[in-house]
Amino acid sequence: MSNAIVTFDSTHQAMAAEDLLRRQGVEFEVVPPPSNLSAGCGLALRIGLEDARLVMNLLHDRGASYAAVHLLDEQQTATEKLG
């Protein structure tokens, strides 16, 4: 399964997103951001690629901020920016 990573500018943003996604039943894993990204926060959420659009829409619709969503390759390195 392919994955994507959601990065945040602050821990507060990451925790708000965790709460929102948990309440919506979206599967995710809290992980450190990939080393090839300069993230403002030490937390990121790894999600299934098939959920990336849903997650971006949920976060946007609920006013939850995030820095970016990136595709992850097999080595869990962030590649293409999705949003």
C-alpha positions in Angstrom: 0.0 0.0 0.0 1.2 3.5 -0.8 1.4 6.1 1.8 1.3 9.9 2.2 2.6 12.1 5.0 0.9 15.2 6.4 3.2 17.7 7.9 2.5 20.6 10.3 3.9 23.9 11.3 3.2 23.3 15.0 2.5 20.6 17.5 -0.9 22.2 18.2 -1.9 21.8 14.5 -0.8 18.1 14.5 -2.7 17.3 17.7 -5.9 19.0 16.3 -5.6 17.0 13.1 -5.1 13.8 15.1 -8.3 14.4 17.0 -10.3 15.3 13.9 -9.1 12.3 11.9 -9.6 9.9 14.9 -13.2 11.2 15.3 -13.8 10.7 11.5 -12.5 7.1 11.6 -9.5 7.8 9.3 -6.6 5.5 9.9 -3.2 7.2 10.5 0.1 6.8 12.3 1.9 9.5 14.2 5.5 9.6 12.9 8.4 12.0 12.8 8.5 13.9 9.5 10.8 12.5 6.8 14.4 13.8 7.1 14.2 15.3 3.6 11.5 17.7 4.6 12.0 20.8 6.6 9.0 20.6 8.8 8.2 23.1 11.5 7.0 20.4 13.9 8.4 17.1 15.0 5.1 15.3 14.4 3.6 14.1 11.1 0.8 11.8 10.2 1.3 8.9 7.8 -1.9 8.0 6.0 -2.8 5.7 3.2 -2.5 7.3 -0.2 -6.1 6.5 -0.9 -7.1 8.7 2.0 -5.0 11.7 1.1 -7.7 13.7 -0.7 -10.3 12.9 2.0 -7.8 14.0 4.7 -7.0 17.3 2.9 -10.7 18.0 2.4 -11.5 17.2 6.1 -8.7 19.4 7.4 -9.7 22.2 5.1 -13.4 22.0 5.8 -12.9 22.0 9.5 -10.4 24.8 9.5 -7.5 22.6 10.7 -4.2 23.8 9.4 -1.4 21.7 8.0 1.8 22.5 6.1 1.7 20.0 3.3 0.8 16.5 2.2 3.5 14.5 0.3 3.6 11.1 -1.4 6.0 8.7 0.3 8.2 6.3 -1.6 9.1 2.7 -0.5 11.9 4.1 1.7 9.4 6.4 3.4 11.0 9.5 1.8 8.7 12.3 0.9 8.5 12.8 -2.9 5.8 14.6 -4.8 3.8 17.3 -3.0 0.1 16.4 -3.2 -1.3 19.4 -1.4 
